[in-house]
Amino acid sequence: MSELVGFIGLGHMGHPMARNLIKAGYTLRLYNRTRARADDLIGEGAQWANTPADVAEPGHVVITMLASDSVLESVAGDRLLERLGPGGIHLSMSTVSPATARRLAQRHQQHRVSYLAAPVFGRPEAAAAAKLWICLSGPLSAKERVRPILGALGQGLFDFGEEPGAANVVKLCGNFLIAAANEAMAEAFALAEKNGIERARVAELLGQTLFACPVYQGYGNAIAHHRYQPAGFKVPLGLKDVDLVLQTAAASKVPMPLANLVHDRLIGALAKGRDDLDWSALALGAAEDAGLPTPK
């Protein structure tokens, strides 16, 4: 296949995703704020674009994998949409609020461009292995066109209908559950350690029996050993997502007291200078509250 795909955002997730598209045979046109992030991919056959709008080819597909709602909205402006034009598709794989997705979908309609929300579950290593789980919502005809592209990026696709914000609601639900699981494990392991029981042994038991799933196994092992680097998803990004959960909950009139607790844990982690740690480092707060030693 030789279809041209524009790709904007080569962070920890976007970079391996772009590489998988090159491996799958797509012609990739890249933009990233820092060009150096694209150098190896250009060496593998990708093209460089000098501006976000320049990644687009009329009637083709542009993928964005960006860190925040504000960055996404600034990138997906009129210049990009005018260049994509009628029949073009913007495949937004960022974690953003459903309100942002709905606003962008309306703007895209004015240019006869289809907007698809396709946020993913999986850390950078899953992105590199093309093992992401992908949520999808938006116009049916556009979804059919991008299925082969998404098949090169993930191991499974879950379709949540045509409402543009639906996939983002699901993504926020999942990230909330991950954060809540981290808090629950942090408290449980602190309780075990305070009673003279090895944290890692408790994590091993629970990860193999009652909670035999990737979140409890992967994050559980990290929390049990206080191993928060290298960070797959840093504390500020975790806080951004929990903020989005709370904003969406407030707009929907859904009380989420546990989300507020996790929010405060992440604020505490930032206040203690833990910006560069993985967001599971919120667990350090539970250990400190119990008077337990923590790594410096």
VOGU-3710 file (C-alpha; in Angstrom, 3 decimals, decimal comma):
1> mselvgfigl> 0,000/0,000/0,000  1,203/3,538/-0,696  -1,495/5,729/0,845  -0,091/8,921/2,317  -0,859/9,522/6,001  -0,020/12,720/7,861  1,184/12,263/11,447  1,513/15,026/14,042  3,054/14,395/17,468  6,115/12,177/17,996
11> ghmghpmarn> 6,179/11,836/21,768  6,595/8,611/23,750  3,459/7,182/22,133  3,412/8,884/18,740  6,946/7,958/17,723  6,521/4,161/17,900  3,056/4,444/16,350  4,500/6,328/13,387  7,208/3,698/12,982  4,586/0,937/12,847
21> likagytlrl> 2,772/2,739/10,048  6,014/2,947/8,066  6,540/-0,788/8,649  2,999/-1,421/7,401  3,858/0,283/4,113  2,224/3,677/4,510  3,918/6,805/3,187  4,196/9,037/6,240  4,471/12,823/6,287  5,512/13,977/9,770
31> ynrtraradd> 5,408/17,079/11,905  6,656/17,460/15,452  7,537/20,559/17,435  11,093/19,217/17,756  12,368/17,984/14,416  15,069/15,810/15,980  12,345/13,405/17,113  11,624/12,675/13,438  15,192/12,175/12,192  15,292/8,379/12,516
41> ligegaqwan> 11,836/8,015/10,961  12,887/10,194/8,017  15,830/7,839/7,627  13,312/5,007/7,370  11,424/6,700/4,545  9,082/9,225/6,160  8,739/12,769/4,812  9,118/15,946/6,884  6,557/18,790/6,917  7,536/22,283/8,050
51> tpadvaepgh> 4,138/23,082/9,596  1,263/20,982/10,976  -0,914/21,928/7,984  1,748/20,697/5,578  1,323/17,081/6,675  -2,095/17,000/5,014  -2,828/15,836/1,512  -6,290/16,691/0,108  -8,770/13,909/0,794  -6,312/11,804/2,808
61> vvitmlasds> -5,881/11,018/6,527  -4,083/12,981/9,254  -3,369/11,427/12,654  -2,716/13,550/15,730  -1,177/12,212/18,956  -0,780/15,291/21,157  -0,467/16,009/24,854  -3,410/18,296/25,583  -6,712/19,723/24,412  -5,225/23,163/23,819
71> vlesvagdrl> -2,395/21,851/21,637  -4,805/19,701/19,636  -7,163/22,620/19,029  -4,323/24,881/17,955  -3,012/22,281/15,492  -6,414/21,315/14,059  -7,152/24,830/12,856  -8,488/26,179/9,589  -5,200/25,827/7,692  -5,019/22,084/8,326
81> lerlgpggih> -8,714/21,566/7,598  -8,636/23,618/4,410  -5,696/21,567/3,176  -7,374/18,250/4,053  -10,571/19,401/2,383  -13,676/17,393/1,398  -13,237/13,677/1,992  -10,308/14,191/4,338  -10,189/12,494/7,733  -8,655/13,701/10,972
91> lsmstvspat> -7,977/10,719/13,244  -7,457/12,192/16,719  -5,752/9,621/18,951  -5,034/12,009/21,836  -6,646/11,775/25,259  -8,832/14,883/25,331  -12,174/15,868/26,788  -15,368/14,791/25,022  -16,355/18,466/24,907  -13,227/19,224/22,877
101> arrlaqrhqq> -13,975/16,318/20,526  -17,508/17,595/19,921  -16,294/21,138/19,310  -13,665/19,930/16,846  -16,158/17,695/15,040  -18,405/20,711/14,392  -15,467/22,750/13,085  -14,427/19,890/10,810  -17,939/19,615/9,334  -17,653/23,198/8,089
111> hrvsylaapv> -14,739/22,050/5,908  -16,395/18,717/4,986  -13,645/16,890/6,865  -14,516/13,878/9,025  -13,351/13,930/12,640  -12,760/10,591/14,371  -11,881/10,144/18,031  -9,578/7,159/18,527  -7,864/7,342/21,946  -5,803/4,340/22,973
121> fgrpeaaaaa> -5,035/2,205/25,999  -1,451/1,047/26,344  1,947/2,342/27,369  4,859/3,112/24,997  5,995/-0,509/24,928  2,510/-1,552/23,770  2,601/1,157/21,113  5,957/-0,166/19,874  4,574/-3,704/19,676  1,378/-2,549/17,891
131> klwiclsgpl> -0,585/-3,919/20,851  -2,709/-0,879/21,675  -6,405/-1,171/22,466  -8,252/1,476/20,490  -11,591/3,167/21,219  -13,324/4,726/18,223  -16,249/7,058/17,588  -17,369/9,231/14,702  -18,870/8,954/11,204  -19,320/5,377/9,974
141> sakervrpil> -17,921/5,913/6,473  -14,730/7,468/7,836  -14,297/4,624/10,338  -14,379/2,071/7,547  -11,592/3,924/5,722  -9,232/4,034/8,708  -9,673/0,460/9,919  -6,556/-0,787/8,079  -4,528/2,070/9,567  -5,738/1,278/13,076
151> galgqglfdf> -5,040/-2,395/12,450  -1,360/-1,517/12,017  -1,329/0,213/15,407  -3,332/-1,977/17,758  -4,474/-5,436/18,721  -8,149/-4,581/19,081  -10,719/-1,950/18,174  -13,889/-1,063/20,105  -16,477/1,024/18,265  -18,622/3,341/20,412
161> geepgaanvv> -20,872/4,763/17,719  -21,037/8,022/15,832  -21,208/10,558/18,691  -17,773/12,242/18,447  -17,074/12,475/22,179  -18,043/8,905/23,072  -14,613/7,319/22,642  -13,072/10,035/24,800  -15,571/9,386/27,601  -14,585/5,710/27,517
171> klcgnfliaa> -10,881/6,602/27,556  -11,357/8,838/30,605  -13,307/6,087/32,371  -10,409/3,703/31,781  -7,743/6,132/32,938  -9,748/6,878/36,064  -9,879/3,161/36,844  -6,106/2,854/36,379  -5,488/5,783/38,725  -7,934/4,366/41,275
181> aneamaeafa> -6,240/0,966/41,084  -2,868/2,617/41,721  -4,255/4,324/44,813  -5,845/1,089/46,052  -2,608/-0,859/45,596  -0,605/1,918/47,254  -2,799/1,772/50,358  -2,893/-2,046/50,451  0,880/-2,408/50,098  1,448/0,240/52,760
191> laekngiera> -0,822/-1,723/55,107  1,095/-4,918/54,400  4,508/-3,288/54,855  3,474/-1,596/58,099  2,640/-5,060/59,421  6,003/-6,534/58,469  4,928/-8,227/55,249  6,992/-7,836/52,102  5,211/-5,596/49,610  6,479/-7,494/46,586
201> rvaellgqtl> 5,110/-10,798/47,871  1,653/-9,283/48,304  1,805/-7,834/44,795  2,859/-11,225/43,428  -0,051/-13,040/45,095  -2,712/-10,542/44,070  -1,361/-10,129/40,533  -1,490/-13,882/39,959  -4,872/-14,571/41,569  -7,637/-12,081/42,372
211> facpvyqgyg> -6,298/-9,328/40,111  -4,572/-11,195/37,278  -4,665/-8,351/34,757  -2,129/-5,996/33,149  -2,844/-2,983/35,394  -2,431/-4,871/38,660  0,546/-6,824/37,363  2,452/-3,986/35,700  1,648/-1,078/37,977  1,467/-3,393/40,990
221> naiahhryqp> 5,039/-4,524/40,473  6,202/-0,918/40,067  4,396/0,250/43,202  5,569/-2,740/45,247  9,196/-1,936/44,420  8,786/1,876/44,307  10,056/1,801/40,737  8,725/4,889/38,959  11,379/5,441/36,299  11,596/5,318/33,378
231> agfkvplglk> 8,193/6,942/33,280  5,757/5,640/30,690  3,221/8,294/31,648  4,456/11,138/33,817  2,696/12,678/36,795  1,679/15,927/34,983  -0,030/13,940/32,221  -1,813/11,798/34,795  -3,034/14,923/36,555  -4,211/16,356/33,221
241> dvdlvlqtaa> -6,314/13,254/32,577  -7,814/13,191/36,078  -8,672/16,875/35,625  -10,500/15,907/32,422  -12,349/13,166/34,305  -13,503/15,660/36,932  -14,494/18,265/34,336  -16,551/15,699/32,442  -18,086/14,435/35,677  -19,086/17,955/36,708
251> askvpmplan> -20,639/18,640/33,293  -22,538/15,336/33,568  -23,516/15,879/37,237  -21,750/12,689/38,322  -20,124/12,756/41,793  -16,674/11,095/41,733  -15,171/11,329/45,233  -12,446/8,792/44,471  -11,331/10,825/41,456  -10,947/13,831/43,754
261> lvhdrligal> -8,772/11,784/46,123  -6,512/10,640/43,263  -6,372/14,222/41,988  -5,040/15,372/45,358  -2,455/12,565/45,411  -1,125/13,726/42,050  -1,085/17,359/43,179  0,920/16,216/46,192  3,387/14,396/43,948  3,942/17,553/41,904
271> akgrddldws> 4,338/19,635/45,065  7,137/17,283/46,113  8,988/17,676/42,815  8,008/14,340/41,288  7,195/15,724/37,836  9,496/13,294/36,005  8,184/10,146/37,700  5,521/7,818/36,360  2,042/8,702/37,557  1,987/5,532/39,667
281> alalgaaeda> 4,354/7,498/41,945  1,190/8,815/43,593  1,745/5,662/45,688  4,614/7,398/47,485  2,042/9,602/49,177  0,280/6,606/50,739  3,591/5,209/52,010  4,587/8,567/53,479  1,213/8,950/55,188  1,868/5,581/56,869
291> glptpk> 5,278/6,727/58,088  7,122/4,285/55,845  10,505/4,967/54,233  10,428/5,918/50,562  13,210/6,273/47,989  14,631/9,757/47,539
//
